[in-house]
């Protein structure tokens, strides 16, 4: 007997829900566990960054006894991140505000009438075909009236400010670096997760080995959490499924 796609999807959902239920039952009375520190490159879904690169420059060496090092920004080595595995501090300060309002009004009125007061004398015989109260001069009369009014508004304000350490996961051929950072903070039974990723230029890193988020290309910032509070705020699985499937 062949199982229908809907039935298979429901069984898969029940199985996943059951696994999640077992995991939650195992954590009753315990704080949410923190994930172990891991190599960001080995995370599921990690993809090396590939962006357009300029032609490679000619490699010029100043000699074995020279104080100048190839690719160095000065005669002496500083503590700024420049190699895979180095760390840097990212300062994130986001103050986003947006206000948008729109209003539209539309109306339309139609009126149509149709009559045949004279039609080769046959208009007098219309009462034999139609009801006796028929009036040849006003056979059809139609009116319509439509009015639409819409109004919408958006008022959003977001303020995020924090510092996070990120690790250099890749150095591109032009010297730019790909960074990735993640932090987990547990307070009672709630874990707050912070993540950041992007591409930075060595020139934008300050002597204190910090960089602001407005100088990071392809910036990705995540700020969320998991735990009892987040679980209560989320709709139940059934409500989410109905919200997707119901057309009204």
Secondary structure, 3 states (H helix, E strand, C coil): CCCCHHHHHHHHHHHHHHHHHHHHHHCCCCCCCCCCCCCHHHCCCCCCCCCCCCCCCCCCCCCCCCCCCCCCCCCCCCCCCCCCCCEEEEEEEEEEEEEEEEEEEEEEEEEEEECCCCCCCHHHHHHHHCCCCCCHHHCEEEEEEEEEEEEEEEEEEEEEEEEEEEEEEEECCCCCEEEEEEEEEEECCEEEEEEEEEEECHHHCCCCCEEEHHHCEEEEEEEEEEEHHHHHHCCCHHHHHHHHHCCC
